[in-house]
Amino acid sequence: MRLFDTHAHLEDERFDGDRDAVIAAMRREGVALCVTVGCDIETSRAAVALARTHSRLYAAVGVHPHEASVWSGECAAQITEMAADARVVALGETGLDYHYDHSPREAQRLALRDQMALAADLGLPVIYHVREAWGDFLPLIRGAEHRGVMHCYSGSVDSARICLDAGLYISFSGTVTYKNAAKLLDAARYVPADRLLIETDSPYLAPEPVRGKRNEPRCVVHIARRLAALRGVPVEELAQTTMENGRRLFGIPGDIE
């Protein structure tokens, strides 16, 4: 069984002490591919550098809504420069997060719109982060085709339908394994097989049965097992399906690992 963790943060400082061991464990335990995702200019550069040194890693570059207040034309220029690297397969993560409001909401909306336009110019899919901001996000994607993924999906079936109609993929993280995730389980059953992705968002959101510990890409198997059980398919089938979906979205050829 070969798994694709489509969203991790291996450049995060919590991996500074044992990053190589974490990547080795990922490979040993069947995670064939992983996208490590920047949240600002510094972590985006680190993600690209890391992807250059490990054949199974790819990178995404962008500015997270928490950091949106720093967005500028200079940020856009630096993201554009980084995106030219062959190991970069997406722009993001970007989006709207009204739960914490670490950046003003108008700054978040501006950074999101600019990064959506930049991704279109660069021909890259977008990794979207949306939390408690569906009312402002969904109008931005209605009525046009978009390339991208709803990372760590937290919305309803109705919101999922709008995202799917816009051409987006939907990715589930460790939250789908939590006991209080009843609403999310409905969405996890609803998403068509050809739009489904899995991720860890490590080091965050460790799934059961490792909840409370630092999350790692190798833990994506727990998410695959939970989704397979929910959808009534063998876990090997779900792994293969999400691997094919991830390669298709991010443009990773089947003969490259």
N, C-alpha and C positions, 0 to 999 in steps of 0.2 A: 504494500500500500504506500503510495507516494502522495504527500500532502503539500499544499501551497498556502502558507501563511501570508495573506495579501496585505497585512498591515501590522507592522511592529515598529518599535523605536529602539533599535539596537545601538544607536549612537547616544542614548540616554546615559547620564552619569552613573546610574545605578548598575550599569554593566561594566564600569571602568575596571573593576577588580578581576573580572573573569570572563571578559567578552569572548575571547577565543574559545574558552571551554564551552560557553553557551552555544556558539556557532557549531562547534564540534558535536555537541549533544543533539542539536537540531538535525544535523546530517545523519548521525547514527540512528536516530529514532524515526527516520522516514520523512522528514520535512525537506522536500527536494528543492523548493524555491521559497523565497521570502522577500517582500518589499519593505525596506526600512525607510521611514517617512520623516522628513524634516518638519519642524514647526515654526522656524524662523530662519534667518540667513545663516547663523552660526551652525545650527543643527542640520540644516539642509546641506551645507558644505561637508559636514562630518558624515552625513548619510552617503553622499557621493563618494567620498574618500573610502568609506568602508566597503561600498559595493564594488569599487575598483579592485579590492584585494581579496574578494571571495566570490568564486564563480557562481554560487547559488544565490547571491544577494543582488537585488536591484534597488534603485533609490527613487524617491519622490521628493520634490523640492517645492516649498511654498511657505506661506505665512498663515498660521493658525488664527482663528478668531480671537483667542486670548491675547495675541500679539498684534492685533490689527491696528492699534494706535500708532505703530511705527511704520506702517505701510507708506511708501512714497515711490516716486519715479525711479529713484536710485535702487530701491528694493526690486522693482520690476526689472531693471537692467541686470541686476545680479542674478535674479532667478532665470532670466533669459540666457545669461552666460552659462549658468550651471546646467540648464536643460539641454544644452548642446552635447553634453556627455552621453555616450552610447549606453551607459548604465542607468540613465534616468528614463523612467517609463511613465511618469505621471506628474501632474502638478498638484500639490497639496501637502498637508491637508489644509483646506480653507473652508470657510462656512460661517455659520452663525451660532453663537452660544449665549443664550439669554439666561442660563441658570446661574452662571458666575458673574457675567458682565465685567470681565477683567479689562475689556476695552469698551469704549462707548459704542452703543448700538449703531449709530450712523457710521462710525469708523469701520465697524465690522461689515456693514452692508457695502460700503465703498470698496474695501479690500476684496470682498468676495466678487463683486461685479468686475473689478479690474482683473482679478486672477482668472475668472471665467473667460474674459475676452482674450487674455494673454494665452491661456491654454488653447483656445481656438486658433489663434495665430500660429502657435507652435505645433499644432497637430497632436496635442497630448490629451489623454483623458484626465478628468478632475477627480480627486478624492475629496468628498464632501463630509464635513462634520456639522451636524445640525442637532442642537439640543434646546428644547423648549422654545423653538423659533420657527415652527412650521408655517405659521401664518404669514411671515415675511419671506420665507424661503420658497415655498411652493409656487407663488406667482412668477418667480424668476425662471422657472423651468417649464412652465406650461406653454404649449403651443409651438414648441420647437424640439428638434432632436438634439440630445446631449450625449457625449461620451463621458462616462464616469461611473462612480460607485458611491452609494450611500454607506459610508464607513460606520461601523458599530451601530447598526440601525436600532433606533429606539422609538419609532413611531407606530402608528396604527396601520391596520389593513388599508383603510381609505387613503392614507398618505402614501403607503407603498404602491397602491394602484396608480397614483399620479406620477410617482417617480418612475415606475415601469413604463407607463405610457410615454414618458419623455425619453425613454431609451436607456435609463440607468440600470446598473446592477445594484444588488442589495447584499451587504455583507453582515454577517452575524458574529459576535464576539462571545466572550465568556458569560455575558449577561444572560444569554439564552439558557444557561445551565442553572440559574438561580431560582430559588423556590418562589419568589414573588414576581416571576416573569410571565404570568398568565396571558396578559395582553400581547406581549411580544411573541409568545408561542403561536398565536393565531397568525401573525405576520410571517413567522418562520414556516408555517405550513402552506401559506398562500403563495409565496414567491415561486414562480416557475423554475424548473430545474436549470434551464439555460441562462438564468440571470442570478443564480445563487453563488455567493462567495463566503469564505470563512477566514477568520483572522483572530489574532490574540490581542492586539493593541498592547503588547507587552512593552514595558514592565507593569502595565496597569491591568485591572479587571481579570485577575486569575480565575479560571473556571473551577467549578467543583470537579474533582475532589481536592484541588490544591488552593482553594480560596484562602486568602489571608497571607499567602506567600508571594514573593516576586514572580510575576508571570514571565514565561519564556516562549519562544516559537515552538518548541517541542510540545507544549501543552495544547496546541491546536487540535491534537487528536481527540481531546475530551469534547471539544465543540463539534467536531465531525461526528462523533458517536451520538451526541445528544440530538443533533439535527437529523441524522439517519433514523434514529428511533422515532422521532416526531413524524417524519415523513414516510415511515414504513418501507425503507429501502436498506439494503446492506451497506455498511459503512464503507466498504471498498468501492461500491458504486458511487456513493456521494463524494468520496475522495477523488475519484477519476473525473466526475462531472465538474467539481469545483476547480480542479487542476486545469481542465480544458477551458473553463470559463475565464479563469485568471489569465491564462496565456493569451486568450483571444482579446480580452480587454486591454492588457498591457503590451500586446504585440511581441510576446516572447516566443520565438520559434520552438517547436516541439523537440528539436534535436539539441537544444542548449540548456544546460543546467549549471 
